[in-house]
């Protein structure tokens, strides 16, 4: 498969003082992806985990509930930071 391109997104999570801290990164040797491309990869991975679940409807409800709670809370991601590597 000559035309195949493989991309990797790494997600790390640290829990501290009841909060979860996420770090999303790309391997240095990989071509940079824009936020939309990173989001597409993460959405595909999330969909795969839901479809692979024994109780797909419950998994979907849990994901939607979590996302709703994050976007309703004014504190969620208030300290986010995006670092873009410049050549």
C-alpha positions as CSV (number, residue, x, y, z in Angstrom):
1,X,0.0,0.0,0.0
2,X,2.2,2.7,-1.3
3,X,-0.1,5.6,-0.7
4,X,-0.8,4.9,2.9
5,X,0.1,7.6,5.4
6,X,0.3,6.9,9.1
7,X,-0.2,9.6,11.7
8,X,0.2,9.4,15.5
9,X,-1.4,11.4,18.2
10,X,-0.2,10.8,21.8
11,X,-2.6,11.6,24.7
12,X,-1.3,11.7,28.3
13,X,-3.4,12.4,31.4
14,X,-2.2,13.2,34.9
15,X,-4.6,13.3,37.8
16,X,-3.8,15.7,40.6
17,X,-5.9,17.2,43.4
18,X,-9.1,15.8,41.9
19,X,-8.4,17.3,38.5
20,X,-7.3,15.7,35.2
21,X,-4.6,17.3,33.1
22,X,-4.3,16.3,29.5
23,X,-1.4,16.7,27.1
24,X,-1.8,16.0,23.4
25,X,1.4,15.7,21.4
26,X,2.7,14.5,18.0
27,X,6.0,12.7,17.5
28,X,8.7,15.0,16.5
29,X,9.6,13.1,13.3
30,X,6.0,13.3,12.1
31,X,4.7,16.0,9.8
32,X,2.7,18.5,11.8
33,X,-1.0,18.2,11.8
34,X,-3.4,21.1,12.2
35,X,-6.0,21.1,15.0
36,X,-8.7,19.9,12.7
37,X,-6.7,16.9,11.7
38,X,-5.8,16.0,15.3
39,X,-9.5,16.3,16.2
40,X,-10.4,14.0,13.4
41,X,-8.0,11.3,14.6
42,X,-9.2,11.6,18.2
43,X,-12.9,11.5,17.1
44,X,-12.2,8.3,15.1
45,X,-10.5,6.8,18.1
46,X,-13.3,7.8,20.4
47,X,-15.9,6.3,18.0
48,X,-14.0,3.1,17.8
49,X,-13.9,2.8,21.6
50,X,-17.7,3.4,21.7
51,X,-18.4,0.9,18.9
52,X,-16.2,-1.7,20.7
53,X,-18.0,-1.3,23.9
54,X,-20.3,-4.1,25.3
55,X,-22.9,-1.5,26.0
56,X,-22.7,1.0,23.1
57,X,-25.7,3.2,24.1
58,X,-24.3,3.6,27.6
59,X,-20.8,4.4,26.4
60,X,-22.3,7.1,24.0
61,X,-24.3,8.6,26.8
62,X,-21.2,8.8,29.1
63,X,-19.2,10.5,26.4
64,X,-22.0,13.1,25.7
65,X,-22.5,13.7,29.4
66,X,-18.8,14.3,29.9
67,X,-18.5,16.7,27.0
68,X,-21.6,18.6,28.1
69,X,-20.1,19.0,31.6
70,X,-16.8,20.2,30.2
71,X,-18.4,22.9,28.0
72,X,-20.9,24.0,30.7
73,X,-18.2,24.6,33.3
74,X,-16.4,27.9,33.0
75,X,-13.4,26.4,34.8
76,X,-12.9,23.6,32.3
77,X,-9.9,24.2,30.0
78,X,-9.6,27.8,31.2
79,X,-5.8,27.2,31.4
80,X,-5.4,25.5,28.0
81,X,-2.3,26.2,26.0
82,X,-1.5,25.3,22.4
83,X,2.2,25.2,21.5
84,X,2.9,25.0,17.8
85,X,6.4,24.1,16.7
86,X,8.0,26.7,14.4
87,X,10.9,25.9,12.1
